[in-house]
Amino acid sequence: MSQNLQLFSADTFTATEAESQRLSIANDADPREADLSGIGVVELHFPKFSDGRAFSQAFLLRRRLGFTGQIRATGDVLIDQLVQMQRSGFSQAVLRADQNLAHGEALLKHYPAFYQGDAVHTTPHFAATA
C-alpha cells in the first residue's frame, strides 16, 4: 500500500507549520544543495501543469537525501498528477482551487498498490510479498 497523499484545496489551505520549519524550493533549483537542517516541510512548486521538474526534486529528496518530512506540491496542481506525486515522494498536494478534492481522493483509491517500487516503497510488489 502506498503512502497516503494528503489533499488540500488552494482556496482554503493554510500552512500549519512554523515558517522556520518550511523550505520552498524553486522548480529549477537542485534540492541536493538545500540546507534541510530543522526543516519539516519542503514545498515544491508546479508553475504550470506541463512542468514536471518538481517530480524529480521530490524523488531526489526522498531517495537520495533521505528526507522524511512532508513534501508539499503547490501551484498548478491537478488531480491528474496525484498518483505520480504519491509515487515520487510527495506527501501533500495543494490542488488548484478549481479541482475537486473528492475526485482526487477517489482517484488515489483506484491504485492501492503497484507492481514496481517507487520513491517511498522501493521494494517491488513481488519481493515484498515473498
C-alpha positions as CSV (number, residue, x, y, z in Angstrom):
1,M,0.0,0.0,0.0
2,S,1.4,3.4,-1.0
3,Q,1.8,6.3,1.4
4,N,-1.4,8.4,1.8
5,L,-1.2,11.7,0.0
6,Q,-3.0,14.4,1.9
7,L,-5.1,16.7,-0.3
8,F,-5.9,20.3,0.2
9,S,-7.7,23.0,-1.8
10,A,-5.7,26.1,-2.7
11,D,-8.6,28.4,-1.8
12,T,-8.8,27.1,1.8
13,F,-5.3,25.9,2.5
14,T,-3.2,27.4,5.3
15,A,0.1,26.0,6.3
16,T,0.2,24.9,10.0
17,E,3.9,24.5,10.5
18,A,6.1,27.4,11.6
19,E,7.7,29.3,8.7
20,S,11.1,28.5,10.0
21,Q,10.4,24.8,9.5
22,R,9.3,25.2,5.9
23,L,11.5,25.5,2.9
24,S,10.3,26.4,-0.5
25,I,12.5,25.2,-3.4
26,A,12.2,26.8,-6.8
27,N,11.4,24.2,-9.5
28,D,14.7,25.0,-11.3
29,A,16.9,24.6,-8.1
30,D,18.8,21.4,-7.2
31,P,17.4,20.1,-3.8
32,R,20.8,18.5,-3.1
33,E,22.1,22.0,-2.5
34,A,19.4,22.9,0.1
35,D,20.1,23.0,3.8
36,L,17.4,20.8,5.3
37,S,18.5,21.2,8.9
38,G,15.4,21.8,11.0
39,I,13.1,21.6,8.0
40,G,9.9,19.6,8.4
41,V,8.2,20.6,5.2
42,V,9.6,21.2,1.7
43,E,7.3,22.9,-0.8
44,L,7.9,22.2,-4.4
45,H,6.1,24.3,-7.0
46,F,4.4,23.4,-10.2
47,P,4.3,26.7,-12.2
48,K,2.2,25.0,-14.9
49,F,0.7,21.6,-15.3
50,S,3.2,20.6,-18.1
51,D,6.3,21.4,-16.0
52,G,7.2,18.2,-14.1
53,R,10.6,19.2,-12.6
54,A,9.1,19.0,-9.1
55,F,8.6,15.3,-9.6
56,S,12.4,14.8,-9.9
57,Q,13.0,17.1,-7.0
58,A,10.7,15.1,-4.8
59,F,12.4,11.9,-5.8
60,L,15.8,13.3,-5.0
61,L,14.6,14.5,-1.6
62,R,13.2,11.1,-0.7
63,R,15.6,8.6,-2.2
64,R,18.9,10.4,-2.5
65,L,18.7,12.7,0.5
66,G,16.5,10.5,2.8
67,F,14.2,13.4,3.7
68,T,11.4,12.1,5.9
69,G,9.4,15.2,6.4
70,Q,6.4,16.4,4.4
71,I,6.9,17.2,0.7
72,R,4.1,19.5,-0.4
73,A,3.1,20.2,-4.0
74,T,1.9,23.7,-4.8
75,G,1.0,25.7,-7.8
76,D,-0.8,24.4,-10.9
77,V,-1.6,21.0,-9.2
78,L,-4.3,18.9,-10.9
79,I,-5.9,15.6,-9.8
80,D,-4.3,14.0,-13.0
81,Q,-0.9,14.3,-11.3
82,L,-1.8,12.8,-7.9
83,V,-0.8,9.2,-8.4
84,Q,2.6,10.2,-9.8
85,M,3.1,12.7,-7.0
86,Q,2.4,10.0,-4.4
87,R,4.9,7.6,-6.1
88,S,7.5,10.3,-6.5
89,G,7.6,11.0,-2.7
90,F,5.1,13.8,-2.2
91,S,3.0,13.6,1.0
92,Q,0.8,16.6,0.5
93,A,-0.8,18.3,-2.5
94,V,-2.5,21.7,-2.6
95,L,-4.8,21.3,-5.5
96,R,-5.7,24.2,-7.7
97,A,-8.9,25.8,-6.5
98,D,-11.0,24.5,-9.4
99,Q,-10.0,20.9,-8.7
100,N,-12.4,18.5,-6.9
101,L,-10.9,17.0,-3.7
102,A,-13.4,14.2,-3.7
103,H,-12.5,13.2,-7.2
104,G,-8.8,13.3,-6.3
105,E,-9.3,11.1,-3.3
106,A,-11.4,8.6,-5.4
107,L,-8.6,8.5,-8.0
108,L,-6.0,7.7,-5.3
109,K,-8.2,4.8,-4.1
110,H,-8.2,3.3,-7.6
111,Y,-4.5,2.5,-7.2
112,P,-3.8,1.0,-3.8
113,A,-0.6,-0.7,-4.8
114,F,1.9,-1.0,-7.7
115,Y,3.9,-3.9,-9.0
116,Q,7.2,-1.9,-9.2
117,G,8.8,0.0,-6.4
118,D,8.7,3.8,-6.1
119,A,10.4,6.7,-4.2
120,V,8.7,5.7,-0.9
121,H,8.3,2.0,-1.2
122,T,11.4,0.8,-3.1
123,T,10.7,-2.9,-2.9
124,P,8.9,-4.3,-5.9
125,H,5.5,-5.9,-5.1
126,F,6.7,-9.4,-5.9
127,A,9.6,-9.1,-3.4
128,A,7.5,-7.5,-0.7
129,T,5.0,-10.4,-0.7
130,A,7.6,-13.2,-1.0
